[in-house]
Amino acid sequence: MAVSYMTEEGYNKILAEINYLEAVKRPEISAQIAEARDKGDLSENAEYDAAKDAQGIMEAKLAQLKGLLSNARLIDESKISTDAVQILNRVKIKNIKNNAVMTYMLVSDSEANLKEGKIAVSAPIAQGLMGKKVGDVVNITVPSGVMSLEIIEISI
């Protein structure tokens, strides 16, 4: 698994999810399995099968999250500059074609959330912005064609 860079906030969010799965979900699913087992014949017990499936899915998610944390490298937020676009910067950009202004924060893949305006540094738009400065115009190839974006502001 590749190294994944993340903020302390992102790391703590994943840690909290792991703790929830281990402390709450795992015992819940174990109780469901025990309850279904107590109802008798397991060969035709849909509740038992569903609980075992849920257990498998939850354990896989737990393993994935633990793997993510084991390869995590925390980003020292005090060393982030705004001279050029880099991870954890907020970038205000203007679409040259329609003058739409958007602000995105560049984050690790595991922290990306478009609803919160956080895009992964591996995304095409983020890749096109990396290393650029205020005033630069970048042309980024996206599925719908080529976007021309002007960098208006870089902040933290």
C-alpha positions as CSV (number, residue, x, y, z in Angstrom):
1,M,0.0,0.0,0.0
2,A,1.3,3.5,-0.9
3,V,2.1,6.1,1.6
4,S,-0.9,8.4,2.2
5,Y,-0.4,11.9,3.4
6,M,-3.1,13.3,5.6
7,T,-3.8,16.1,8.1
8,E,-4.0,15.4,11.8
9,E,-7.8,16.0,11.5
10,G,-8.1,13.4,8.8
11,Y,-6.0,10.9,10.8
12,N,-8.1,11.4,13.9
13,K,-11.3,11.0,11.9
14,I,-10.2,7.6,10.6
15,L,-9.0,6.6,14.1
16,A,-12.4,7.5,15.5
17,E,-14.1,5.4,12.8
18,I,-11.9,2.4,13.7
19,N,-12.7,2.8,17.4
20,Y,-16.4,3.0,16.6
21,L,-16.3,-0.2,14.5
22,E,-14.3,-2.1,17.1
23,A,-16.2,-0.9,20.2
24,V,-19.8,-0.6,18.8
25,K,-20.3,-2.3,15.5
26,R,-18.3,-5.5,16.2
27,P,-20.2,-6.3,19.4
28,E,-23.5,-5.5,17.7
29,I,-22.8,-7.9,14.8
30,S,-21.6,-10.6,17.2
31,A,-24.8,-10.3,19.2
32,Q,-26.9,-10.6,15.9
33,I,-24.9,-13.7,15.0
34,A,-25.4,-15.2,18.4
35,E,-29.2,-14.4,18.3
36,A,-29.6,-15.9,14.9
37,R,-27.6,-19.0,15.9
38,D,-29.9,-19.5,18.9
39,K,-32.9,-19.7,16.5
40,G,-31.8,-23.1,15.3
41,D,-31.0,-24.6,11.9
42,L,-28.3,-22.5,10.3
43,S,-28.6,-24.0,6.8
44,E,-31.9,-22.0,6.2
45,N,-31.3,-19.1,8.5
46,A,-31.3,-15.9,6.5
47,E,-30.7,-13.7,9.6
48,Y,-27.5,-15.7,10.3
49,D,-26.3,-15.4,6.7
50,A,-27.0,-11.6,6.7
51,A,-25.2,-11.1,10.0
52,K,-22.2,-13.1,8.8
53,D,-22.1,-11.0,5.6
54,A,-22.3,-7.8,7.6
55,Q,-19.5,-9.1,9.8
56,G,-17.3,-9.8,6.8
57,I,-17.9,-6.3,5.3
58,M,-17.2,-4.6,8.6
59,E,-14.0,-6.5,9.2
60,A,-12.8,-5.7,5.6
61,K,-13.5,-2.0,6.2
62,L,-11.7,-2.2,9.5
63,A,-8.6,-3.8,7.8
64,Q,-8.7,-1.2,5.1
65,L,-8.8,1.7,7.6
66,K,-6.0,0.2,9.7
67,G,-3.9,-0.2,6.6
68,L,-4.5,3.4,5.7
69,L,-3.4,4.6,9.1
70,S,-0.3,2.3,9.1
71,N,0.9,4.0,5.9
72,A,-0.2,7.5,6.9
73,R,2.3,10.4,7.1
74,L,1.0,13.4,8.9
75,I,1.6,16.7,7.2
76,D,3.2,19.4,9.3
77,E,0.6,22.2,8.8
78,S,3.1,24.8,10.1
79,K,5.4,24.3,7.1
80,I,2.8,25.0,4.5
81,S,3.4,28.0,2.4
82,T,1.1,29.9,0.0
83,D,3.8,30.9,-2.5
84,A,2.7,28.2,-4.9
85,V,-0.1,25.7,-4.8
86,Q,0.6,22.6,-2.7
87,I,-1.3,20.1,-0.5
88,L,-3.5,21.7,2.2
89,N,-3.8,25.0,0.4
90,R,-7.1,26.6,-0.4
91,V,-7.1,27.7,-4.0
92,K,-9.5,30.2,-5.4
93,I,-9.8,29.7,-9.1
94,K,-11.8,31.4,-11.9
95,N,-13.0,29.5,-15.0
96,I,-11.9,31.7,-17.8
97,K,-14.7,30.5,-20.1
98,N,-17.7,31.3,-17.8
99,N,-16.1,33.5,-15.1
100,A,-17.3,31.0,-12.4
101,V,-15.2,31.3,-9.2
102,M,-14.6,28.2,-7.1
103,T,-12.5,27.5,-4.0
104,Y,-11.0,24.1,-3.4
105,M,-8.8,22.8,-0.7
106,L,-6.2,20.2,-1.9
107,V,-6.1,17.2,0.4
108,S,-5.0,13.6,0.5
109,D,-7.1,11.0,-1.4
110,S,-8.5,9.7,1.9
111,E,-9.8,13.1,3.0
112,A,-11.3,14.2,-0.4
113,N,-14.9,15.3,-0.1
114,L,-16.4,17.4,-2.9
115,K,-19.3,18.6,-0.8
116,E,-16.8,20.2,1.6
117,G,-14.8,21.6,-1.3
118,K,-11.9,19.2,-0.6
119,I,-10.4,17.7,-3.7
120,A,-7.7,15.0,-3.8
121,V,-4.2,16.0,-4.9
122,S,-4.4,13.1,-7.4
123,A,-7.4,14.6,-9.1
124,P,-6.8,16.2,-12.6
125,I,-7.7,19.7,-11.5
126,A,-5.4,19.5,-8.4
127,Q,-2.6,18.0,-10.5
128,G,-2.9,20.9,-12.9
129,L,-2.8,23.5,-10.1
130,M,0.1,22.1,-8.1
131,G,3.2,24.3,-8.1
132,K,1.4,27.2,-9.9
133,K,1.3,30.8,-8.5
134,V,-1.4,33.5,-8.2
135,G,-2.1,35.0,-11.6
136,D,-1.1,31.8,-13.5
137,V,-3.6,30.4,-16.0
138,V,-3.6,26.7,-16.3
139,N,-5.3,24.5,-19.0
140,I,-6.5,21.3,-17.5
141,T,-7.9,18.4,-19.5
142,V,-11.1,17.1,-17.9
143,P,-13.6,14.5,-19.2
144,S,-15.7,17.3,-20.8
145,G,-12.7,18.9,-22.6
146,V,-10.1,21.5,-21.6
147,M,-10.7,24.0,-18.8
148,S,-8.7,27.2,-18.5
149,L,-8.5,28.3,-14.9
150,E,-6.9,31.4,-13.4
151,I,-5.5,31.2,-9.9
152,I,-6.9,34.1,-8.0
153,E,-5.7,33.4,-4.4
154,I,-3.8,30.8,-2.5
155,S,-4.5,30.5,1.3
156,I,-4.3,28.0,4.1
